[in-house]
Amino acid sequence: MGKIKVAIIGFGRIGQVHFKSLINHPNYQVTHVCDIKPAADFAEKFPAIKYVNDYREVLKDPAVEAVLIGTPTSLHPTMIIKAAKAKKHIFCEKPIGFEMTEIMKAYYEVKKQGVKFQLGFNRRFDDDFYQINQQLDKIGEKQILKITSRDPEGPPIEYVKQSGGLFMDMSIHDFDMARFMFGEVAEVFVSGAALIDPTIRKYGDIDTAIINLKFVTGALGVIDNSRQAVYGYDQRVEVFGEKGMLANSNHLEHNTVFSSNKDVAHEKPVYFFLERYAQSYATEQDFFAKSLLENAPIACTIEDGIMAVKIAQAAKESFESGKPVKVQAL
């Protein structure tokens, strides 16, 4: 396979994570990095890569074949539309956007231009979760899905203000995982509260939620979210069916176990997503490259991104109304 000439738009934390994956990847050549903020010493460290401040400059360059969008979520739909019109293939970080009207404009432009689009729900590409998905036939008829997703500490208030809220920022990964494992969600019912930091209620947000799901197949699911698990990053999935169960365990800081006549002890889970999901960020780029170079199916589609947002919106409505809410089809 050859090298895809790719530009990274947005060089904050997530943009830098992807940069580390792409810079040494055998199937990518990073041609540009774009961010409104200057990057100290970038030109000295990476003289072959152009660092620009205006993403439109990237889109005008005919050498660029694909773009990776890692900017704030509110900018995603506009950038997707402009990139599609420029005939660039697109990898976009989650979520695809906040407002469904703008998201659908981006959707139709991607379809119109015929460019390839992959969304960055990286947890699909984690070895543990991917293996569960690949072995679902072992459990027979799917009956119960349980997802535990708890962060080690809450985000700063400044982040809360622009994050889109718990359902759009944090739970959306779990909504995608639910669809990845059990298919389309028909209905959502949510109980939530601000149990860790009551001040976030001023911004219409919560930090703790129990989310009940009903799938189109009739199967049931439950997601529990918390912004503060004091013991580390708690990421577990369990799928249960007529023939058995599949489940994963947390990744620990190390696997050494101490056993004595008093207790058996092991290390805490790794601290946060950069440690837990480091490999998955690289793996999802392998899948994107295969789609572009071998015309393989997209592993996480624009439709997947839209449906995750629809579930998040239904979850928010359910929390606010105290009633179950149907998830609208695409």
MIROTOR-372029 format. One record per atom (N, C-alpha, C, O): x, y, z. Coordinates in steps of 0.02 Angstrom, whole numbers, plus 50000, padded with zeros to 5 digits. Example, Ala and Ser with C-alpha at 12.3 -4.5 7.8 and 13.67 -1.06 7.14 Angstrom:
<rs>
506604971650390506154977550390506604983550390507124983450423506424988850354506844994750357506455000250394506705005750402
</rs>
This chain:
<rs>
500424994050000500005000050000500445006250000501005006250026500185011749971500565017949968500445022250028500185020050079500655028650021500585033450076500035038450058500025041250003499595039650106499065044550098499315051250124499565051650180499265056350083499465063050105498905066050146498365067550120499025066950211498505069050258498705075350294499295076450309498215079650308498305085750347497905085250410497325083050410498195087450465497855087550530497595094550543497985099350545496945095150553496625101550567496415101650641495955098050660496755105650680496645105750753497215102150787497285096050781497625105950823498225103050853498215103850929498725105350960497625102850958497565102551030497735095551054498115091951022497455093651111497645087151141497495081351094497925077051084496895081051066496725075351025497085075550958497265070350930497195081550931497575082150869498285079650877498555076450832498585081050935499265078650948499285071150958499775067950940498755068250986498715060950993498735057850923499105053050911498325060450878498305057650811498955058950773499185054850734499255064750785499895066250752500415061050769500785058850725500445058950832500925053950853500805047250818501275043550803500165045750805500005039550770500185039850696500415034950667500065045650666500145046350594500865047650572501065045650517501255050950614501915053250593502375047350576502815048050533502275041750609502705035850595502315030150562502565024550557501705031650538501295026350508501535024950436501655029650399501595018750418501855017050351501395019150294501625019450236500755020550308500285022150255500075029450252499625031250215500395033650292500225040750292500845045050285501385043350309500755050750252501255056050252500895062450275500455064950240501085064950333500775071150359501085077050321501685078350326500655080550284500895086150244500805092850279501225097350271500265093550318500115099750352499865098350422499565093150436499985103050466499645103450531499365110450535499705115450521498725110950553498385117350554498085118750623497735114450650498225124650649497915126750712497965134350716498435137350690497475137350750497485144650756498035147050803498235152850801498285142450845498815144250891499495142450861499545137350827500005146450873500675144650849500955138750887500775137650945501385134950856501705129150889502455130450893502805130750842502705131250953503415132750963503855127050938503735121250954504355128750901504865124050877504615118750829504975114050812503985119350806503715114250761504125113750697504305108250675504265119450667504635119550603505325116450610505565113150564505645117550668506305114650679506275107050687506705103350663505745104750722505675097650735505425093850674505625088150662504985097050635504675093750578504715098250516504205100850494505295099150489505385103850433505005102050369504875106350328504835095650362504485093550301503725094550305503375093450256503475096750363502755097650373502595105050378502905108650417502115107250339501905114250342501445115350402500975111550413501595120550440501155122450496500795128850477501115134050466500125128550472499735134250449499195135850500499035131750543498915141850495498405144150543497705144350515497225145450552497625143250450496975143650418496845137050381497215135350335496325133350402496205126750372496015127250298496085122350261495785132950277495615133750206496235133350162496195131450103496795135050190497425134350153497575126950140497835125150087497415122750189497505115550181497055112950125497265109050083496425115150126495935112450078496095114650007495885111249959496445120149998496615122549931497205118649901497305118949840497585115149942498175111749918497985105149883497725100649916498105104649818497895098549782498285092249803498075086649789498845093249837499235087349859498905083849918499025077849928498495087349956498165084350015497605079849992497145081949957497635073550013497125068649994496605067650048496025066050033496795068650111496335067450166496485072350223497045074750230495965073750262496055078150320495815074550383495345070550381496145075950438495935073550503495705079650543496105084050558495065079750561494775085450595494745084050670494385079550693495125087950708495155087150781495015093650816495285094850871494615097950786494445104450814493865103850863493575098350869493675109250899493075108950941492465106750902492395108250843492015103150936491445099950903491005104850865490755103150812490925110850890490485115650857490715117350786490325119650745491355116250772491635117850707491595112050658491705112950598491445106050682491485100150639491045100550577491305099450522490395101950583489975101750522490225106450466490255104450408490405112650484490645117350434491275114750400491345115150339491735112250439492365109750411492265103450369492605102550319491805099250390491645093250350491375095350282491585092650230490915100050281490625102450218491165105150172491185103450113491585109550198492115112550157492625107450133492865107850076492785102650176493255097450156492955092950102493295091050054492315091250109491985087150058491965090749991492085087649939491805097249992491785101149930492465101449897492525101949836492985101249939493675101349913493905094449892494485093549873493455089449896493605082549875494145079249918494545075349892494155080949983494625077750028494255072250067493685073350090494565066450074494295061350119494365063950191494805067850206493905061550235493845064750300493855059650356493485054750355494275060750404494235057450470494075062950519494435067950524493525062150557493305067350603493225064450673492945059050682493485068050722493395065950792492655066350812492265070050783492495062550863491815062550889491705068750933492195071550957491085070950944490505069250904490505073050839490895077750830490075071050793490075074150728489835081350730489995085250686489465083050782489215089850791488715090150847488565085050879488455096150861487955097050913487245097650886486775094850914487165101350830486505102950803486345098450743486735098050696485785094950746485625090050695485525093250626485695090150576485265099250624485175102550559485845103350524485905101950464486345105650561487015106750533487355100050517487705099350467487245095150560487525088450548487265085550483487645082750444486615086150472486325083350411486555086850348486625083750295486695093450353486985096950296487665093850279487825092850220488055092450330488705089250319488625082250290488995080250245488145078550315488005071850291487845071850216488135067950178487395076250196487195076350126487775078650081487825076350024488195083150105488765085350065489275079750055489545078850001489405075950108489855070250103489595065250051489975062750010488945063850054488645059150007488665061949936488805058249889488525068349929488525071549863489205071249830489265069749771489725072649870490405073049842490735066249834491225065549799490465061149868490725054349861491395053249895491755048649877491565057449945492185056449981492085051350037491515050350060492615048250058492575043450114492605047250180492965052250187492235044750228492175048050293492185042850348491785038150347492645043650396492655039350455492615043650518492955048750523492195041550565492135045150628492575042050682492675035950682492825046150727493315043950775493035041250840493205043650894492615036250836492415032550897492945027150909492855021350890493485029150941494075024750945493955018450986494315013550978493465018451031493375012651074493165006451035493285000851058492875007350977492725001650934493354997650918493324991650904493925001150918494554998150895494994995850952495554993450941494754996551014495104993851071495084986151067494564983351051495644982951080495684975651072495144971951111494834967351085495034973951173494544970451215493834971051186493494965951178493624977151171492944978151146492854975251076492324972551060493374975951035493334973150967493254965650969492864962750930493614962351014493564955051019492884952851044492614947751021492584956651090491904955051112491434955451052491024951051041491484960851014491054961750956491134956150906490634953950876491744953750896491864948550847491634941650870491594936950830491474940950935491264934450962490534934350985490334929851021490154939250964489464939750988489034933750970488554932251005489214930250916488814924450897488834919050951488394914750953489354919050993489424913951045488864914351097488694909251128488584920351108488074921051161487364919751135486884920151173487304918251071486644916951043486224923351042486474928751026485584922651057485134928451057485364933451110485444931751169485464939651090485704944851136485134947051181484574948351158485284947451246484754949051294484914955251337484484959651344485514955551365485694961051410486384963751393486854959851382486444970351390487084973751382487194978351441486754982151460487794977851471487974982251527488624985851509489124982751492488614992451513489204996551500489345000851562488915004551585489955000251588490185004651642490715009251613491205006951585490615015851621491085020751595491145026451645490695030551651491705026551681491805031351735492495034551729493005031151726492495041151727493125044851724493445045351793493095044651843494095046551797494425047151862494285053651898494325054051959494135058951860493975065451890493585069651841493645068751780493195074251867492785078451825493185083651787493735085451808492915086051731493265091151692493205097951725492765098951766493645102751708493575109551734492935112751708492675110951655492685117651746492065120951729492105124151660491605124151623492675126851642492745130051576492615124951521492345126651468492815118651532492685113451482491945111651482491655110651428491645111251541490935109551546490515114351505490025112351473490685120651507490295125951473490235124651398489725126451368490735121651367490725120751295490735113551272490825112151212490645108851319490715101751303490105098651269490145093451237489525101951278488905099051254488545094851306488005092351294488855094251366488535090551420488745083251423489045080751375488595080051477488795073051490488605068351433489005064351411487985068851410487745064151359488115064951293488275059951260488245071151273488575072451209489335071651213489655069851164489615072951271490345072851278490615066151300491105063651273490295063151350490555057051381490145050851361490415045951335489495051151373489065045251360489035043451287488885037751270489185048251243489125046851171489575041051149489395037351103490145040251182490565034451168490185028051184490235023051148489815028151239489445022151261488845020851217488655015051206488535026251191487985025251144488235021951081487905017451054488815024051057489095020750998489275013551014489165009050973489555012251073489735005451091489105001051096489124995251077488565003851121487935000051126487694997951056487494992251046487725002451008487525000850940488024995850908487824991350872488664996750923489184992350897489064985150920489184980450883488834984350981488724977751010488034974850995487974968950977487504979051001486814976251001486374979250947485794977250942486614983850906486204986550853485814992750874485974995950924485294994350836484945000750845484575001050911484284996250935484605007050941484255008451004483565011450987483515016050947483045008651017482365011051004482135016351054481775020951036482365015651118482105020051170482625020951225483015016451240482615026851255483085028551309482695031251369482225035051361482905029151429482625031951490483205033351538483595028851553483245039451563483835041751600483645044351669483145047851678484065042451717484075045751783484765048751792485265045351779484795054951812485445058151819485455063351874484935065651897486065065151896486135069951950486835072851949487295070151918486915078451984487585081351995487785079552066487675083452113488075073652075488245071152141488965072752161489145072452219489375074552112490085075852124490225083252131490565085452178489955087152085490055094452085489395097852068489235098852009488995099552119488335102552107488345108952066487845110852037488925112452064488945118752027488845117851952488655122551918488975111851926488885110951854488155111251833488005112051774487695110651881486975111351864486835118351838486345119351801487235123251858487145130051833487215130351757486945134851725487575125551730487705125351658487295119851623487455117851567486785117551658486335112551629486635105751622486405101751580487135104151663487475097751656487415093551719487215096051772487605087251714487625082551770488285078751766488645079151717488435074951819489055071051819488945063751833489425059851835488315061651844488165054751861487515052751825487035056551827487515046951793486905044951757486845037351754487335033751749486215035151757486035028251740485575028751679485055031951681485785025551625485445026151561485185019251541485575014651529484535018551538484215012251518484055012451443483785017351418484225007051408484115006651337483645000851320483674995451351483215001951271482844996551239483054996351166483015001451130483284990651144483504989851075482924987751030482424985151053483004989050966482494987250917482354979750919481784977650907482854975750935482774968450938482374966150999482154960351001482274970651048481954968751111482444967751168482234967351226483084967551153483594966851205483604973151248483364978451228483894972451308483924978051356484644979851371485094975651366484744986051389485424988251406485414993451462484914996751473485984994051495486064999151546486785001751543487264998051538486835008351546487485011851548487525015551613487055019251631488075014851650488165019151708488775023451697489325020951683488675029951705489205034951695489335038851759488865040551795489965040151772490165044551827490785048351806491215045751772490815054651826491395058751812491955057751862492495060651854491845053751915492365053151965492385046251996492015044752043492815042051970492975035652001493665036452033494165036751997493685036652098494305038552132494865033352123495445034852137494695027452100495195022052092495475021752022495915017552009495245025951975495515025951908494985025551854494395026251868495195024551794494765024651735494415017951728494725012851713493765017951739493375011751743492985010651678492505014251664493215005751639492945004651572492794997151563493244993251550492164995351569491984988251564491344987251522490904991551522491324981651487490734979851448490574972451462491024968251466489934971051469489694964151477489104963051430488634966951430489144957751391488584955951347488334949051368488724944351378487684948351375487374942351401486834939951352486454943851325486814933251342486314930551297486114923551316486304920951369485734920451272485444913851287485974908451297485844903451331486564909251267487074904051270487664905851314488134901851320487664911751344488234913451386488364920851389487924924951373488964922651410489144929551423489854930851400490284926551404489974936951376490644939451361490754945851400490294949951407491364946851427491504952851467492244954351464492654950051450492404960551477493104962551482493244965351552492784967151588493874965751570494084968751633494454975251620494664976551564494534979251672494924985451666495654983951652495914978651671495984988551618496704988151609497034991051672496874996651693497494987351702497814989451764498484992651750498774991851696498734996351799499394999551792499944994351782500414995451745499874988651814500284982751799499904976651825499444977351865500104970751803499714964651816499974960551874499724954951885500454963051912500704959351969500174959152025499884964252042500064953252052499574952252106499944949952168500344945152165499824953252225500114951152289499594947252329499044949652340499774941252349499324936952388499644935252455500234933552458499254935852508499504934152575498934931152616498394930052590499084929852680498554927052723498054932352745497554930852777498194938752728497734944152746497294946352687496704947652695497604946652628497204948952570497564947152505498124944752504497204948552451497484948052384497404954952353496854957652350497954957752329497934964652305498254965252236498744961952221497964969652195498254971252130498214978752119497904982352159498504981252067498534988352053497854991152031497414987452011497794997752034497195001152012497185001251935497684999951902496595002851906496565003851833497005009651812497155014051852497215009651749497605015251723497205021651732496595021451740497555027351730497245033551754496705036351708496165038051732496835036751642496335040051600496375037551528496735032751514496005040751484495905037951416496545037751375496625033351333497005042451386497625042351346498035036151359498365033551314498015033651421498365027451438497945021351416498215016651387497305021551430496865015851417496775014451342496775008751320496705019751303496525018951233497075021051185496925022451126497695021351207498235023651164498275019551099498335022451045498235013051105498295008851045497695009550999497775009050938497115010651027496515010950985496535016950938496265016650882496845022450960496915028350916497345026650855497215029050800497845022550865498265020450809497895015450765497945015750703497535010850796497195005650758496655008450712496575006150656496285013450736495755016250694496055019450631495715019750580496665021950636496985024650576497195019150527497215020350466497335013250552497455007450508496835006050466496885004850406496255006150498495625004750463495475010150412495235008650357495605016550429495475022050383495925021350321495705022250265496555019750333497025018850277496795013150232496835013850171496565007750260496335002150220495735004050178495665001750121495295008250206494715010550168494915014650108494635014050054495425018950118495645023350064496055019650012495985020849952496495015250034496975012049989496715005649957496915003849902496265002249992496004995849966495254996049953494964990949934494945001849964494225002649955493834997950002493294995649985494114996650061493774992650111493204996650141493225002850140492694993350170492134996950201492385001350258492864999650293492055007050267492215011450323492015008150388491465005550395492465008150436492355004550499491905008250548491585005050590491865014850542491415018750585491165024450542491525029250529490555023950519490295028150465489995034750491489915035750551489845039150444489515045350461488815043950490488575047550533488495038650466487855036650493487915034450566487475035950607488465030950583488585029150653488645035450696488375035650751488985040450670489055046650707488395050250718488265052850772487975050250667487315053550673486885049950724486555053150765486875043350722486445039650768486665040350840486255040550886487325040850852487565041950920487315048650947487125049251005487315053750903487055060350923486305059950937486055062950985485935056350896485215055650906485065052350973484595054351008485455047350992485355044151057485525049051113485165049351163486065052851105486255057851155485705063051164485555065151220485415065251110484875070151114484255067251148483925070651187484105060951133483545057651166483675056751241483225057551281484305055251258484485054451329484395061051367484135061151422484605066551336484525073051368483785074651378483585077051431483385073351326482665074551331482355070251386481925072651423482565064051391482295059651442482475062051512482055062151557483105064151521483315066851586482905072951605482685073551662482795077351558482435083551572481685082451584481375085951623481405077551549480685076251555480505071051607479945070751631480995066751625480865061251671480475055551639480195051451675480455055351573480065050351537480495046751485481005049451464480305040651466480655037351411480565041251347480045044351335481085041051304481055044651240481265039951184481765036351190480885040051130481035036151071481635039251035481705045351032482055035051007482615037350966482395037650894482165032650866482465043450864482255044350795482725040950746483335041250755482455037650697482875034250646483195039450601482975045250599483715037550565484065042050519483615044050462483825047850418
</rs>
